[in-house]
Amino acid sequence: MVRENFKTHCANVTKKMKRQWSAREKLMVITYHEKGHSKCSTAEKFNIQPKQLREWLNNKEQLLKTAPHIQKLNTSARSKYLLLEDELFEWFKES
């Protein structure tokens, strides 16, 4: 909802900022959930969507293997030409 600010005569629009969670923080939320709290109550407490919590639970093994400060598990797109890139890398190493 837009409301006029009488002091500056311009509209204020509230905007939700995206929050990036590190692997350590995601594991802390998962641990809180595993102590007996429901998915909905856990999601509400940490202000996240239940779908986001389900994804974290599915990726728990990967989160345990990554460094604590990592925020994204998928860092880059998969290669379309894997064999070509391998040959190019070998050629680059030789020269």
C-alpha positions in Angstrom: 0.0 0.0 0.0 1.3 3.4 -0.9 0.8 6.3 1.5 1.8 9.9 1.1 4.5 11.1 3.4 3.3 14.6 4.4 6.8 15.8 5.4 8.6 15.1 2.1 5.5 15.0 -0.2 6.6 11.7 -1.8 5.2 8.2 -1.6 6.7 5.5 0.6 6.6 2.0 -0.8 7.8 -0.7 1.5 10.0 -3.3 -0.2 11.0 -6.7 1.1 14.7 -7.3 0.9 16.0 -10.7 -0.2 17.9 -12.6 2.6 20.8 -14.9 1.7 21.4 -17.6 4.2 24.8 -19.2 4.6 25.2 -23.0 4.9 25.8 -22.7 8.7 22.6 -20.7 9.2 20.6 -23.2 7.0 21.9 -26.0 9.2 20.9 -24.2 12.3 17.3 -23.8 11.0 17.3 -27.5 10.1 18.5 -28.4 13.6 15.7 -26.3 15.1 13.2 -28.1 13.0 14.6 -31.5 13.9 14.2 -30.8 17.6 10.5 -31.4 17.2 9.1 -28.2 15.7 6.8 -28.4 12.7 7.8 -27.1 9.3 5.2 -24.3 9.4 6.2 -23.1 12.8 9.9 -23.2 12.0 9.3 -21.3 8.7 7.3 -18.7 10.6 9.9 -18.3 13.3 12.8 -17.7 10.8 10.6 -15.7 8.4 11.0 -18.1 5.4 8.7 -20.0 3.2 7.9 -23.7 4.1 9.0 -24.6 0.6 12.4 -23.1 1.3 12.7 -25.2 4.4 11.8 -28.4 2.5 14.5 -27.6 -0.1 17.1 -27.2 2.7 16.0 -30.5 4.3 16.4 -32.2 0.9 19.9 -30.7 0.5 21.0 -31.4 4.1 23.8 -33.8 3.0 25.2 -31.3 0.6 25.0 -28.5 3.2 27.0 -30.6 5.6 29.8 -31.1 3.1 30.1 -27.4 2.1 32.1 -24.7 3.8 30.0 -22.8 6.4 30.1 -19.5 4.6 28.8 -20.7 1.2 25.4 -19.3 0.3 24.6 -21.2 -2.9 25.1 -24.8 -3.6 24.9 -24.4 -7.4 27.7 -22.0 -8.3 27.7 -22.3 -12.1 25.7 -23.8 -15.0 26.6 -27.2 -16.3 28.8 -27.4 -19.3 27.2 -28.2 -22.7 30.5 -29.3 -24.3 32.3 -31.1 -21.5 34.6 -33.1 -23.8 35.6 -30.0 -25.8 36.3 -28.1 -22.6 38.5 -30.9 -21.3 40.5 -31.1 -24.5 40.9 -27.3 -24.5 42.1 -27.3 -20.9 44.6 -30.1 -21.8 45.8 -28.0 -24.8 46.1 -24.9 -22.6 48.2 -26.8 -20.0 50.6 -28.1 -22.6 51.4 -24.7 -24.1 
